[in-house]
Amino acid sequence: MKVNVRIFGDLATILGRKQIVELKQDATVATLTNAIAERAGLKRQGYLGNYKVGGDDLAILVNGKNIHLLDSTETALQDGDEVVILPPTAGG
C-alpha cells in the first residue's frame, strides 16, 4: 500500500517535504515513521530528528485527525491515507 506523507518545519529539511511511502498492509503510524527515519539515515527508533514520535512535541495527523485522538502510534494505515507531520513552530 502507498501512503502520502507531508512534512513541515525543521523536519522537512531532514526528511523532505513530500513523500509517497510504500508499506505492508498491516502498517501503523509507528511503522511509517520508522521507515521515514530509516530512509533519511536516522538511527534512533521512535524519533524523527529530536522529536519523539507519539510525544507531546510532535503532531501527526492521519487524514486530518490527530493520532492522539485515534490509537496513537498504533493507528492503522490504509492505502491512500495522507499523513501530516508537524513539529512545533518556532518564534512567537
N, CA, C and O atoms as a GROMACS GRO file, in nm:
protein
  368
    1MET      N    1   0.083  -0.117   0.000
    1MET     CA    2   0.000   0.000   0.000
    1MET      C    3   0.088   0.123   0.000
    1MET      O    4   0.203   0.119   0.043
    2LYS      N    5   0.033   0.234  -0.049
    2LYS     CA    6   0.107   0.359  -0.054
    2LYS      C    7   0.038   0.464   0.032
    2LYS      O    8  -0.084   0.479   0.031
    3VAL      N    9   0.122   0.537   0.109
    3VAL     CA   10   0.074   0.642   0.199
    3VAL      C   11   0.142   0.772   0.158
    3VAL      O   12   0.263   0.775   0.138
    4ASN      N   13   0.064   0.879   0.147
    4ASN     CA   14   0.118   1.012   0.114
    4ASN      C   15   0.157   1.081   0.244
    4ASN      O   16   0.078   1.087   0.338
    5VAL      N   17   0.279   1.132   0.248
    5VAL     CA   18   0.330   1.196   0.370
    5VAL      C   19   0.373   1.338   0.336
    5VAL      O   20   0.446   1.361   0.240
    6ARG      N   21   0.326   1.433   0.417
    6ARG     CA   22   0.370   1.573   0.407
    6ARG      C   23   0.436   1.611   0.539
    6ARG      O   24   0.382   1.584   0.646
    7ILE      N   25   0.552   1.672   0.529
    7ILE     CA   26   0.631   1.705   0.647
    7ILE      C   27   0.660   1.855   0.647
    7ILE      O   28   0.693   1.912   0.543
    8PHE      N   29   0.647   1.918   0.762
    8PHE     CA   30   0.663   2.062   0.773
    8PHE      C   31   0.773   2.097   0.874
    8PHE      O   32   0.825   2.011   0.944
    9GLY      N   33   0.806   2.226   0.878
    9GLY     CA   34   0.901   2.278   0.977
    9GLY      C   35   1.042   2.230   0.954
    9GLY      O   36   1.080   2.196   0.842
   10ASP      N   37   1.119   2.227   1.062
   10ASP     CA   38   1.260   2.190   1.051
   10ASP      C   39   1.278   2.044   1.010
   10ASP      O   40   1.385   2.008   0.961
   11LEU      N   41   1.178   1.959   1.030
   11LEU     CA   42   1.190   1.820   0.987
   11LEU      C   43   1.191   1.807   0.835
   11LEU      O   44   1.246   1.711   0.781
   12ALA      N   45   1.131   1.903   0.766
   12ALA     CA   46   1.128   1.898   0.620
   12ALA      C   47   1.268   1.905   0.560
   12ALA      O   48   1.293   1.846   0.455
   13THR      N   49   1.360   1.976   0.625
   13THR     CA   50   1.497   1.984   0.574
   13THR      C   51   1.571   1.852   0.592
   13THR      O   52   1.662   1.820   0.516
   14ILE      N   53   1.533   1.776   0.694
   14ILE     CA   54   1.597   1.647   0.721
   14ILE      C   55   1.532   1.535   0.640
   14ILE      O   56   1.601   1.450   0.583
   15LEU      N   57   1.399   1.537   0.635
   15LEU     CA   58   1.324   1.423   0.579
   15LEU      C   59   1.266   1.449   0.440
   15LEU      O   60   1.228   1.355   0.371
   16GLY      N   61   1.261   1.574   0.399
   16GLY     CA   62   1.195   1.609   0.273
   16GLY      C   63   1.052   1.653   0.300
   16GLY      O   64   0.994   1.616   0.401
   17ARG      N   65   0.997   1.733   0.210
   17ARG     CA   66   0.864   1.789   0.232
   17ARG      C   67   0.751   1.692   0.199
   17ARG      O   68   0.650   1.688   0.269
   18LYS      N   69   0.769   1.615   0.095
   18LYS     CA   70   0.662   1.526   0.049
   18LYS      C   71   0.720   1.392   0.011
   18LYS      O   72   0.826   1.384  -0.051
   19GLN      N   73   0.651   1.287   0.048
   19GLN     CA   74   0.696   1.153   0.014
   19GLN      C   75   0.575   1.064  -0.010
   19GLN      O   76   0.467   1.086   0.045
   20ILE      N   77   0.595   0.965  -0.091
   20ILE     CA   78   0.499   0.855  -0.100
   20ILE      C   79   0.576   0.734  -0.048
   20ILE      O   80   0.679   0.696  -0.102
   21VAL      N   81   0.524   0.675   0.059
   21VAL     CA   82   0.593   0.564   0.124
   21VAL      C   83   0.513   0.437   0.100
   21VAL      O   84   0.392   0.432   0.123
   22GLU      N   85   0.582   0.335   0.055
   22GLU     CA   86   0.518   0.206   0.033
   22GLU      C   87   0.540   0.119   0.156
   22GLU      O   88   0.652   0.101   0.203
   23LEU      N   89   0.429   0.065   0.208
   23LEU     CA   90   0.432  -0.014   0.332
   23LEU      C   91   0.354  -0.143   0.314
   23LEU      O   92   0.277  -0.158   0.218
   24LYS      N   93   0.374  -0.235   0.406
   24LYS     CA   94   0.294  -0.358   0.408
   24LYS      C   95   0.153  -0.327   0.456
   24LYS      O   96   0.130  -0.223   0.517
   25GLN      N   97   0.060  -0.415   0.428
   25GLN     CA   98  -0.081  -0.393   0.457
   25GLN      C   99  -0.113  -0.367   0.604
   25GLN      O  100  -0.206  -0.291   0.632
   26ASP      N  101  -0.041  -0.424   0.697
   26ASP     CA  102  -0.073  -0.409   0.839
   26ASP      C  103   0.007  -0.295   0.906
   26ASP      O  104   0.031  -0.299   1.026
   27ALA      N  105   0.047  -0.197   0.828
   27ALA     CA  106   0.133  -0.089   0.879
   27ALA      C  107   0.057   0.004   0.973
   27ALA      O  108  -0.064   0.024   0.963
   28THR      N  109   0.134   0.061   1.066
   28THR     CA  110   0.083   0.158   1.162
   28THR      C  111   0.162   0.288   1.146
   28THR      O  112   0.256   0.295   1.067
   29VAL      N  113   0.125   0.389   1.222
   29VAL     CA  114   0.199   0.514   1.222
   29VAL      C  115   0.343   0.489   1.266
   29VAL      O  116   0.436   0.548   1.212
   30ALA      N  117   0.363   0.402   1.364
   30ALA     CA  118   0.499   0.369   1.410
   30ALA      C  119   0.580   0.307   1.297
   30ALA      O  120   0.698   0.340   1.279
   31THR      N  121   0.520   0.217   1.221
   31THR     CA  122   0.588   0.154   1.108
   31THR      C  123   0.628   0.261   1.006
   31THR      O  124   0.740   0.260   0.955
   32LEU      N  125   0.537   0.352   0.978
   32LEU     CA  126   0.563   0.458   0.881
   32LEU      C  127   0.676   0.549   0.927
   32LEU      O  128   0.769   0.576   0.851
   33THR      N  129   0.670   0.596   1.051
   33THR     CA  130   0.773   0.689   1.097
   33THR      C  131   0.910   0.622   1.104
   33THR      O  132   1.011   0.687   1.078
   34ASN      N  133   0.914   0.495   1.139
   34ASN     CA  134   1.041   0.422   1.139
   34ASN      C  135   1.096   0.410   0.997
   34ASN      O  136   1.216   0.422   0.976
   35ALA      N  137   1.008   0.386   0.899
   35ALA     CA  138   1.051   0.376   0.759
   35ALA      C  139   1.104   0.511   0.709
   35ALA      O  140   1.205   0.515   0.638
   36ILE      N  141   1.037   0.620   0.745
   36ILE     CA  142   1.082   0.753   0.705
   36ILE      C  143   1.218   0.784   0.767
   36ILE      O  144   1.307   0.835   0.699
   37ALA      N  145   1.234   0.754   0.895
   37ALA     CA  146   1.360   0.779   0.965
   37ALA      C  147   1.473   0.698   0.902
   37ALA      O  148   1.583   0.749   0.880
   38GLU      N  149   1.446   0.572   0.874
   38GLU     CA  150   1.547   0.485   0.814
   38GLU      C  151   1.588   0.537   0.676
   38GLU      O  152   1.706   0.539   0.642
   39ARG      N  153   1.489   0.579   0.599
   39ARG     CA  154   1.514   0.632   0.465
   39ARG      C  155   1.604   0.756   0.471
   39ARG      O  156   1.684   0.778   0.380
   40ALA      N  157   1.591   0.836   0.577
   40ALA     CA  158   1.670   0.958   0.593
   40ALA      C  159   1.804   0.932   0.662
   40ALA      O  160   1.884   1.024   0.679
   41GLY      N  161   1.830   0.806   0.700
   41GLY     CA  162   1.956   0.773   0.764
   41GLY      C  163   1.958   0.798   0.914
   41GLY      O  164   2.064   0.797   0.976
   42LEU      N  165   1.841   0.819   0.973
   42LEU     CA  166   1.832   0.840   1.118
   42LEU      C  167   1.829   0.703   1.186
   42LEU      O  168   1.759   0.613   1.140
   43LYS      N  169   1.903   0.689   1.292
   43LYS     CA  170   1.919   0.558   1.355
   43LYS      C  171   1.831   0.535   1.478
   43LYS      O  172   1.808   0.421   1.516
   44ARG      N  173   1.783   0.642   1.539
   44ARG     CA  174   1.707   0.630   1.664
   44ARG      C  175   1.562   0.592   1.636
   44ARG      O  176   1.486   0.673   1.582
   45GLN      N  177   1.523   0.472   1.673
   45GLN     CA  178   1.386   0.426   1.654
   45GLN      C  179   1.292   0.504   1.746
   45GLN      O  180   1.324   0.531   1.861
   46GLY      N  181   1.174   0.538   1.693
   46GLY     CA  182   1.076   0.609   1.772
   46GLY      C  183   1.094   0.759   1.773
   46GLY      O  184   1.021   0.830   1.843
   47TYR      N  185   1.190   0.810   1.696
   47TYR     CA  186   1.216   0.953   1.689
   47TYR      C  187   1.227   0.997   1.544
   47TYR      O  188   1.273   0.922   1.458
   48LEU      N  189   1.184   1.119   1.518
   48LEU     CA  190   1.210   1.186   1.391
   48LEU      C  191   1.290   1.310   1.427
   48LEU      O  192   1.236   1.404   1.485
   49GLY      N  193   1.416   1.311   1.393
   49GLY     CA  194   1.505   1.417   1.439
   49GLY      C  195   1.514   1.410   1.590
   49GLY      O  196   1.543   1.305   1.646
   50ASN      N  197   1.487   1.522   1.655
   50ASN     CA  198   1.489   1.526   1.802
   50ASN      C  199   1.351   1.506   1.863
   50ASN      O  200   1.335   1.517   1.985
   51TYR      N  201   1.252   1.477   1.781
   51TYR     CA  202   1.114   1.469   1.828
   51TYR      C  203   1.071   1.324   1.848
   51TYR      O  204   1.087   1.240   1.759
   52LYS      N  205   1.017   1.295   1.965
   52LYS     CA  206   0.967   1.161   1.995
   52LYS      C  207   0.833   1.141   1.925
   52LYS      O  208   0.739   1.219   1.944
   53VAL      N  209   0.825   1.037   1.846
   53VAL     CA  210   0.700   1.004   1.777
   53VAL      C  211   0.599   0.961   1.882
   53VAL      O  212   0.627   0.873   1.964
   54GLY      N  213   0.483   1.022   1.880
   54GLY     CA  214   0.382   0.992   1.981
   54GLY      C  215   0.394   1.079   2.104
   54GLY      O  216   0.309   1.074   2.192
   55GLY      N  217   0.499   1.160   2.110
   55GLY     CA  218   0.517   1.251   2.222
   55GLY      C  219   0.434   1.377   2.204
   55GLY      O  220   0.369   1.395   2.101
   56ASP      N  221   0.437   1.464   2.302
   56ASP     CA  222   0.357   1.586   2.300
   56ASP      C  223   0.414   1.694   2.208
   56ASP      O  224   0.342   1.787   2.172
   57ASP      N  225   0.542   1.683   2.171
   57ASP     CA  226   0.602   1.791   2.094
   57ASP      C  227   0.594   1.772   1.942
   57ASP      O  228   0.648   1.854   1.868
   58LEU      N  229   0.528   1.667   1.895
   58LEU     CA  230   0.517   1.640   1.752
   58LEU      C  231   0.373   1.603   1.720
   58LEU      O  232   0.319   1.507   1.775
   59ALA      N  233   0.310   1.679   1.631
   59ALA     CA  234   0.173   1.648   1.591
   59ALA      C  235   0.176   1.564   1.464
   59ALA      O  236   0.240   1.601   1.365
   60ILE      N  237   0.107   1.452   1.467
   60ILE     CA  238   0.094   1.367   1.350
   60ILE      C  239  -0.054   1.349   1.322
   60ILE      O  240  -0.130   1.305   1.409
   61LEU      N  241  -0.093   1.383   1.201
   61LEU     CA  242  -0.233   1.373   1.160
   61LEU      C  243  -0.248   1.266   1.054
   61LEU      O  244  -0.168   1.258   0.960
   62VAL      N  245  -0.350   1.183   1.068
   62VAL     CA  246  -0.385   1.084   0.966
   62VAL      C  247  -0.521   1.124   0.912
   62VAL      O  248  -0.621   1.123   0.983
   63ASN      N  249  -0.522   1.159   0.785
   63ASN     CA  250  -0.645   1.207   0.720
   63ASN      C  251  -0.711   1.319   0.800
   63ASN      O  252  -0.833   1.324   0.814
   64GLY      N  253  -0.627   1.410   0.854
   64GLY     CA  254  -0.678   1.527   0.925
   64GLY      C  255  -0.707   1.507   1.072
   64GLY      O  256  -0.746   1.602   1.139
   65LYS      N  257  -0.688   1.386   1.124
   65LYS     CA  258  -0.715   1.361   1.266
   65LYS      C  259  -0.585   1.333   1.341
   65LYS      O  260  -0.502   1.254   1.296
   66ASN      N  261  -0.569   1.400   1.454
   66ASN     CA  262  -0.450   1.380   1.536
   66ASN      C  263  -0.447   1.237   1.587
   66ASN      O  264  -0.549   1.184   1.631
   67ILE      N  265  -0.329   1.174   1.581
   67ILE     CA  266  -0.320   1.033   1.624
   67ILE      C  267  -0.350   1.017   1.773
   67ILE      O  268  -0.383   0.906   1.816
   68HIS      N  269  -0.340   1.125   1.852
   68HIS     CA  270  -0.373   1.115   1.994
   68HIS      C  271  -0.524   1.095   2.014
   68HIS      O  272  -0.567   1.049   2.120
   69LEU      N  273  -0.603   1.128   1.912
   69LEU     CA  274  -0.747   1.105   1.918
   69LEU      C  275  -0.784   0.969   1.858
   69LEU      O  276  -0.899   0.927   1.864
   70LEU      N  277  -0.685   0.902   1.802
   70LEU     CA  278  -0.705   0.770   1.742
   70LEU      C  279  -0.635   0.668   1.832
   70LEU      O  280  -0.659   0.665   1.953
   71ASP      N  281  -0.549   0.585   1.775
   71ASP     CA  282  -0.477   0.483   1.853
   71ASP      C  283  -0.330   0.516   1.868
   71ASP      O  284  -0.246   0.426   1.874
   72SER      N  285  -0.298   0.645   1.874
   72SER     CA  286  -0.162   0.694   1.889
   72SER      C  287  -0.072   0.634   1.781
   72SER      O  288  -0.111   0.630   1.664
   73THR      N  289   0.046   0.587   1.816
   73THR     CA  290   0.139   0.535   1.715
   73THR      C  291   0.095   0.400   1.660
   73THR      O  292   0.151   0.354   1.560
   74GLU      N  293  -0.003   0.338   1.721
   74GLU     CA  294  -0.056   0.210   1.671
   74GLU      C  295  -0.175   0.229   1.578
   74GLU      O  296  -0.242   0.133   1.542
   75THR      N  297  -0.202   0.354   1.538
   75THR     CA  298  -0.308   0.382   1.442
   75THR      C  299  -0.279   0.309   1.312
   75THR      O  300  -0.173   0.326   1.253
   76ALA      N  301  -0.374   0.228   1.267
   76ALA     CA  302  -0.358   0.152   1.143
   76ALA      C  303  -0.370   0.245   1.023
   76ALA      O  304  -0.452   0.338   1.021
   77LEU      N  305  -0.289   0.219   0.923
   77LEU     CA  306  -0.291   0.298   0.800
   77LEU      C  307  -0.353   0.216   0.687
   77LEU      O  308  -0.344   0.093   0.685
   78GLN      N  309  -0.415   0.287   0.594
   78GLN     CA  310  -0.478   0.225   0.478
   78GLN      C  311  -0.416   0.283   0.350
   78GLN      O  312  -0.357   0.391   0.353
   79ASP      N  313  -0.430   0.211   0.241
   79ASP     CA  314  -0.380   0.258   0.113
   79ASP      C  315  -0.442   0.393   0.080
   79ASP      O  316  -0.564   0.410   0.088
   80GLY      N  317  -0.358   0.490   0.042
   80GLY     CA  318  -0.406   0.622   0.004
   80GLY      C  319  -0.422   0.721   0.119
   80GLY      O  320  -0.458   0.836   0.095
   81ASP      N  321  -0.394   0.680   0.243
   81ASP     CA  322  -0.403   0.772   0.356
   81ASP      C  323  -0.305   0.887   0.338
   81ASP      O  324  -0.200   0.872   0.275
   82GLU      N  325  -0.341   1.002   0.396
   82GLU     CA  326  -0.249   1.116   0.400
   82GLU      C  327  -0.206   1.138   0.544
   82GLU      O  328  -0.289   1.153   0.634
   83VAL      N  329  -0.076   1.140   0.564
   83VAL     CA  330  -0.019   1.162   0.697
   83VAL      C  331   0.058   1.293   0.693
   83VAL      O  332   0.141   1.315   0.605
   84VAL      N  333   0.029   1.380   0.788
   84VAL     CA  334   0.096   1.510   0.800
   84VAL      C  335   0.175   1.509   0.931
   84VAL      O  336   0.122   1.473   1.036
   85ILE      N  337   0.301   1.549   0.922
   85ILE     CA  338   0.388   1.554   1.040
   85ILE      C  339   0.427   1.698   1.064
   85ILE      O  340   0.487   1.764   0.979
   86LEU      N  341   0.391   1.748   1.185
   86LEU     CA  342   0.410   1.888   1.220
   86LEU      C  343   0.491   1.902   1.349
   86LEU      O  344   0.439   1.871   1.457
   87PRO      N  345   0.615   1.946   1.341
   87PRO     CA  346   0.688   1.977   1.463
   87PRO      C  347   0.639   2.110   1.518
   87PRO      O  348   0.569   2.183   1.448
   88PRO      N  349   0.674   2.142   1.642
   88PRO     CA  350   0.630   2.272   1.697
   88PRO      C  351   0.688   2.386   1.617
   88PRO      O  352   0.798   2.374   1.561
   89THR      N  353   0.616   2.496   1.612
   89THR     CA  354   0.666   2.612   1.539
   89THR      C  355   0.762   2.690   1.626
   89THR      O  356   0.753   2.687   1.749
   90ALA      N  357   0.853   2.759   1.562
   90ALA     CA  358   0.950   2.840   1.634
   90ALA      C  359   0.907   2.986   1.626
   90ALA      O  360   0.843   3.028   1.529
   91GLY      N  361   0.941   3.061   1.725
   91GLY     CA  362   0.912   3.203   1.722
   91GLY      C  363   0.782   3.236   1.794
   91GLY      O  364   0.725   3.151   1.862
   92GLY      N  365   0.736   3.357   1.780
   92GLY     CA  366   0.619   3.399   1.856
   92GLY      C  367   0.525   3.463   1.768
   92GLY      O  368   0.418   3.506   1.812
   0.00000   0.00000   0.00000
